[in-house]
Each structure stands twice: as structure tokens, then as C-alpha cells.
Amino acid sequence: MFGTRARRALGIATLGLIPLAAPVVLAGSASAHGYTQNPPSRSLHCHQGAVSDCGSIQWEPQSVEGPKGFPEAGPADGTLCAGGNARFAQLDDPSKPWPQQPMTSGQDFEFRWELTAAHATTSFRYFVTKDGWNPGAPLSRAQLEPAPFLTVDFGGRRPPFTVTHTGRLPSGKSGHHMIFAVWDIADTANAFYSCADVNFR
């Protein structure tokens, strides 16, 4: 009799622990997502309808995720704006009429990301295209300045859902350029990528 009662109590106790344990297991698999709002990313322009025929990115502008390690690793050349994700290949199409955000070269600028899930973060990095780059071709490493003009270290902290930081825009730029932003995640093998077309004055 005692053995049956003990087994029943143990079973109830075990079942009681399952709801507590489940969030711990699921929390590790939650994915982070985000995109640049300032300057507006290509994915945001698609989401807002400023550019049409964008495919599925128009419903999930936060999902441009790919392998991290850029520029030594990461997405292949020609697929940078889509994060190497074939589902979002429209983001790499240079023939689309991408709006260009006006900017002033050499001035401070407030960068802003909108996140739908926050992850432990290594850094946010910003690259810009070289003078004489070819806007009629998909973006490649060779078209970008080799070093980021701005790096914001996070040291593994989780950012807020709206992330802002101010940095100095590169000097001596004029006309149409691309800002390529990389959000490096600390506790996964991935990063999030964002392409923004800008026009330096």
C-alpha cells in the first residue's frame, strides 16, 4: 500500500515539474530577429510597400539571418543583402528601385535597429561601399571598404527591442552608396544582415 502511494506521489511531483522545466528548454531555442529602421533597410522598404515584388521578405523583414564571421566567412558574395538566404534573393536585385536615404558625409548619425526577439550580442558593425563601386551589380566584399566605419561592442549583453547608437558617418563620400550592417549574435552561429541604400551629400 505504501509503495503504491509513494509511486503515485512521485508521479504527481514529476508532472508538476514539467511546466517549470519546459520554458528552460524552450528558452535556449528562441531565435532573434531584427532589421535596420534608420537608415531604412531594403527589407523594411519591401515590408512598407515602397518596393514591390519582394517575395516573402515583405512579411518578415526581420528574418535576414545567415552564418556569421563576415567578412572572412558569412554569406557568399552576391547574396550579402539576403544573408545568403535564397528565399530573400530579391534583396540582392540591383535592378529594383531601392529608395536612397539622404545622409551627410562625415556627420554623426543615429542608427536604429528594431528587434522582434533579442539575443545575446557580440556587436553591431557597419560597412560602406568603396568610391567607384558598381550599384548595378549585387553587393560583394570587393565593393565594400575592408573595415567597418563603426563598431558597437555589446560584450554578450542582450540589447533592448529598439537599439539606437550614434556614430560618425564616413567622410569624403558622395552620391549613391550602400551601408551594410551586421548584427553578430554571441550565442549562436549566425548573424543578421541589413543593406541600406543611401545618398551622401
N, C-alpha and C positions, 0 to 999 in steps of 0.2 A: 504493500500500500504506500509506504513511504517513498519507495523507489519511483512509483508512478507519479506521485505528487511532485517529487523533485524534478523528474524529467519534464513534466508539464510546466513547472515554474521556469525552468531553464529555457524552454521553448518560447515562452512569453517574453522573457527578458531579452532573448536573442532577437525576436521580432521587433521589440521596442527599440533596439539599437539600429535597425536598418534605415529608418528615416534620417537618423543622425549621421550615419556613415555615407549615405548616398550623395549629399551635397559635397562632401570632401572629395569623393571620387570624381564627380562631375566637374568640380571647380577646376581641376587641372586640365580638362579638355576644352574649356571655354576658349573660343577664338577671339582675337582682337581685330578690329576693323577701323579704318579711318581714311580721310581724304583731305586735301587742302581746300579751304574755302577762300583763303587770301594768300597768294593770288589764286583765282579760281582754276581748279584743275580741269583737264579735259573731261574727266568722268563727271564732275559737277555740271559742266555745260551740257552734257548729254542728259543728265538727270533733270535739269531745268528746262530742257527742250530747246535750248539755244542752238544745238546741233542735232540734226535728225539722223535716222538710220544708224543708230549706235549699237543695236543689239541689246543683250541682257544687262550691260553695264548701266543703262538708263534707270533700271530698278534697283541696282545695288552699287552705287558709286563708291562705297566704302570697301569694296572687295578686291582691289588690285593688289594681290598678295603673291609673292614669289620667293624663291630662295634668296637668302641674304649673302653678304660677302662682297657686295659691289664696291669697287669696280673689278677686283681680281676674280670674283665669281658672280653669282646672281644671274638675272635674265640674260639671254643671248642678245647680241646687237640686232637692232631692227624690231625687237619685241620689248624694249625697255618701258615704254609708256603703258603697256598692258601687263607688266611684271612677268613676262614670259608665259602668260595665260592665253591660250588660243581662243578662249571664249570671249575675250575682250580685245580681239585683234583690231577692231575699228579704232581704238585709241592710238594705234600706230600709223593710221592712214593720213599721210600729209596732204592729201587732196581735199580733205574736209575743210569747211570754212571755220576754223577754230578762232573764236574771239581772242583778241590780244589785250591784256591788261596794261594800261599805261603805267609806267614807272619812271622814276628819276634816278639815273645812274649816280652812284656814289652817296646816296642819301640813306638814312635809316628807314626801315620798313618793318611793319608788324606782320609777321607770318602767323597764320591761324590754321589749325587742323580741327576738324570735327571728328570725334571718335564715337563709334557705336558700341564699342567694348574696349576697355583699357587693359593693356598688358604691361608687364614689367619691361622697361625700355632702356636700351643702351644709349641711343642718341637719335637726334633728328639732324640730317645733313642736307645741304643744298648745293647743287652744282649748276653751272650755267654754260650755255653753248659758247664755242670759240667765235671770234670775229671771222667772218667769211664762211661760216657753216652753211650747209645746204638744207634749207627748210623744205625743199621738195623731195627729200628722202627720209625714210624712217630713221629715228634717232639711234645713233651708235655711240660707243665710247670715244671714238676718234673725233666726234663732233663736239665733245664736252671738254671744258677745261679739266686738266687732270686732277686737281684738288678741289674740294668743296670751298666755296667762298664763305660759308657759315656752317659751323658745327655746334649743336647744343647738346652737351652731355647730360644724361639723366642718371647714370650710375646704377641702373637696375630699378629705379623707382617707378611706380605706376603714375602716369600723367592723369590730369582731370579729363573729362569728356570734351571740353573745349580747351585746346592748348594754344597759347599765344607766346611768342617770343620775338623780341626786336633785334634786328641785325642790320649791318651795313651792306647795301647792295654793291655789287662790283662797280668799280669806276671805269670810265672810258668806253662803256658800251652804248651803242645807239641802234635804233631800229628793232626789227623783229628778232627776238631770241627765245630760247626755251629755258625755263627753270625746272630742273629735275630734282625732286625731293625724295629722300629716302628715310623712312622711319624704321630703324633697326630694333627688332624685338630681342629682349635679353634671354628669355627662357623658351624660345622655340628656334627652329632652323630657318625661319622666314623673316621677311621684311615687307613693308608696304611701300609702293612706289607711286609717284604722282608727277605728271607732266603738266606744266602750265605755260601757255604761250603769252609772252609779254612784249611790250614795245617800249624800249628805253628812249627817253628824251635827253 
